[in-house]
Amino acid sequence: MPERDEHMPGLVPERDGYILGVPCAVDTSHPDPEAAVGFYGGLFGWEFEDVMPPESERRYFVARLRGLDVAAVGSIPEGAPPTARWNTYFWVDSAHETASKVRDAGGGVVAEPVDVPPDAGRTAVFTDPEGAAFRVWQAKENKGAQLVNEPGSWNLNGLNTRDVEAARLFYGSVFGWRTITLGGGAEMWTQPGFGDFLERDNPDLRKQMAAADAPKGFEDVVGSINPIPDDQPDTPAHWSVTFAVADADATAAKATELGGKVIVPPFDAPWVRMTVIGDPQGATFIASKFVPGNKDLGR
């Protein structure tokens, strides 16, 4: 198990459910899920349970730290491109109603809402107008990721887009998101009321964030907005997944040792030191260490 490390003050790592529009889970689809289990188990210390029946041709391994769900590794769905990727899920009250909102806002429905047995929940796959795919989760027994923000667990999701204004309109219509601008011009997605939801577990959340000089409104942040540079014309719009780590440099080195590839070497950014990694089958993700001393970078 990775050593525990500091994270943004006030963010309680354990979760038992989410609210509308908040990222609530991540999983990855792989041509060879068993090989992916070996890679991520070695990298993050995850323990896995295959929750699919033995007779099923598909595999779905739930990853855990400290006995709590953090992510999952599964087979590529039938009919989907044979490309390894990380998937982001957003909490909704009704997958069916969200599908209507997506269509009305100019997005696409890749997979209609479907129940996940035995009584876990209901999910669907959508795209925004620029083609970035995302999933929604209408929870029943499964309440999403149970551990977040600690080293080895999921930490943040980011929309990589060429049209920020169109994205604001789409996700605002579908989920009610707004945005805030941080120092250096970085922009983040916010969900009004998320900070109030988090304060149920930590009544001092806003005080602790203010003491750490966190930006005003940071308690409502649910994701980042990452404009795709003009010199990357072949990069499609997509949602990225970030995992918290105790040491970004050590994680990059370990990923290489396990057969992965360091796409962007570790570098310092506001509040973090991070690196972009590709696993041996090509799925990419970000590994990020929270560094309070980097808070003023870019200002």
N, C-alpha and C positions, 0 to 999 in steps of 0.2 A: 504494500500500500504506500502511495506517495506520502511524504511528510506533509503535515498541515502547514499552511502558510497564511499570512495576513491577506485580507481582501478589503474591498471598499468598506469602511466602517459602517455598521448598521445593517449590512446585508446578511440576514440569518441564512445559513446555507441549506437548511432542511425545509422541504416544501410538502404540503398536503393539499394540492389543488392550486388553481390560478384563476384569473378573471378574463373576461372577454378581450380578445385581441392580443393577449400576452403570449410570447413563445413559451411552450410548455413541455416540449420534448424534442429530441433529435434522434435519428437513426440513420444507418448507412446501408445502401444496397450494393452488393458485390457479386461478381460472377462466381467467386470462390469464397463464400462466407466463412468456412472453416479456417482458411488461411488468414483472413482478416481478423478473426478472433485471436489467432496467435500473435499478430502484429500489435493489436491494440492492448491485448493483455500484457504483453511485454513492455509496451510503452507507458501505459497508465496504471498498470497493476489491477486492471479490471478482472473480476471473476464473472463467469458466464453461466447462464442456464438456457438450454434450448427449450422453448415453450411450445414447439410444434409437435404434433403426434408423430411417433416413430415411422408410421407408414406414409407420412407426407413427403412429397418430393422437395418441398421448400423447407428452408431452415430459418429460424428467427431466434437469435441468441440475445437475451436481455443481459446487459452489462451492469455490474453492481460494484460499489465501493462501500465499505462498512455495512454491507448488507442492504444498501439502499440503491434503488434504480437510478442510473445516471445516463444511459444511452442504450442502443441496441444495434446489432449487426444482423442483416437478413439477406436472403436471396433476392435477386432482381425479379420484380413482378413479371408475370407472363405478358408478353407483348411489348414490354418496355425495352429501350435500347440497352445493349449489354455493356453499359458504362458504369463504373463504380462512382458513387457520389454520396455526399451527406445531405440529408433531408431535414427541413425545419417544419415543425408543427406549431400552429397557433390555436389557442383555446377558444372554442365557440360554444354558444348555448344550443345552436342548431346548425348542423352541417348543411341541411337542405335550404334553410333561409340564407345562409352565407353563399351558397351556390347562386342564388338569385341575385344577391348583391354584387357578386363578382361579375356576372353577365351584364347587369345594368351599368356597371362602372367600366365596361370595355375589356374585362379580362376573359380568360378561357377556362373551361371545365375539362380537364384531362381525364379524370376519373370521377364519376358520380358518387355521391355519398353511399357508403356501404358499412354494414355492421361488422365489427371485429369480434369473433367468438372467443371464449364462450359468452361473456357479457362485459367485455373490456370497454367498449365504446363504439364510436362511429367516426369514420374518417372519409376524406375526399382529397383529391389533388387538383390544384388550380394553377393558372399562370396569370401574372399581371399583364397589362397591355404591351410591355416590352419583352415578354416571354420568360421572365424569371418564375420558376416553379416554386410552389410552397404547398404545404398540406395543413389541414385543420383537424382538430380533435374535439369531438363531442364526448365528454367523459361519462362513463358509467362506473365500473369498478376500478378501472385504471385511471389514476389522477395525474399522470404525467411524471416527469422526472422528480425524484424525491430528494436529490442532493445536487446542489448547484454551487458554482463560484469557488469551491475548494479545489486545490490542486488535483488534477485527474478527473475533474468533472466539467460539464458544459458551463460556459460562462456568458456568451453573447452571440447574437446573430447580426449579420450586416447585409443590407441590400446593396449590391453592386449594380449601378445604373448609369445610363447616359442622359436620362431625362428626369432630373430631380423633381421638377415642377409637376410633371405628369404622374410621377410616383406619389407625390403628396396628395394629389387629387384622388388617385385610386385607393390607396390604403386609408386615407381619411374617410372615404365613402364606405369602404368595406368594414373597417375596424374602429373608426373614430379616432385614429391617431393624429397627433400634432407633432411639431418638431421644436427643438431648442438648438441654439448655436453655442458651442463651447469656445474656449480660447483657441485662437489660431484658425477659426473659421469652420472647425469640424461640426457637423450637424448630426443630431441624434433623433430617433423616433421616441415619442413619449405617448403613454396611454393615461389620460386623466383619471385619477383615482387609484392608480397602481400603488403609489406611495401610501395612501390610506390603507390599502389592503395589506401591505407589508408591515405597517405599524401595528397591526393586530398582534403580531408575534414580537415586535420590538417597538414599544411606545416611544423610545428615544431615538428612533431612526433619523428624523430630520435634524435633531440636535447634534447627533454624532457626525452626520454628513457635513453640517455647517462647521463643526469644529475641525474637520479635516479639509476645509476649504473646497468642498465639492461644489460644483456650479449650482446655482439656483434652479430648482426643478429636476435635479438629477434623480430624485427618488422615483420619478415617473418614467424613467428611461426604459425602453424595451428593446432597443436595437440601434444600429448605426446606419448612416447613409454614406456610401463610398462611391463617389463619382468615378467611372471608368475613364482612365486617361485617353486622350485622343491618339496617343501612339500605340494603343492596344486595340486596333480595329477588329481583331478576330476574337476578342473576349466577349462572350455573350452576357447579357444581364443575368444575374443569379444571386441567390442567397448563400452567404458563407457562414460557417460555424466556427466558433472560437472556444477552445478549452483552456481552463486555468491550469497553470503549471507552477511548480516551485522554482524552476530554473529554465529559462527559455533556451539558453545555450546547451545545457545538458540534455534537454529534450530533443533538440535538433541533432545532437551527436548520437543519441540513442536511436532515433528514428532511422538514421543512416545505417547504423549497425544492424538494425532489424530488416534492412532491405528497402526502406523508404528513401525519399529524395527531399533534400532541402531546396525548396523553390525560391524562397527569399530568406537569406541568412538573418540571424537575430539582429534586431536594431531597436533603438530607443524611440519611443513615441510618447505623447502626453499620457501620463499616469501608468504607462506599461513599458515592458520590454517584450518584443514579440517576434515570431518567426512564422513563415508559411511553409507547410510540409505537404508532400504528396505521399500517400501510402503506396505499397508495392503494386497495387492494382489501379492506381491513378486517382483515387478520391483525395481531394485536397481539404485542408483545414488549417486553422491558425492556432498556435500555442502561445499563450500570453501570461506573463508574470506581472502582477500588480506591483508597481514601483511608485510609492507616494512622492519620492524625490523628483520624479519626472513630470509632475503635474503642470509645471509652467513651460514645458517644451512647446514651441510653436507659437507662443504668445508674442 
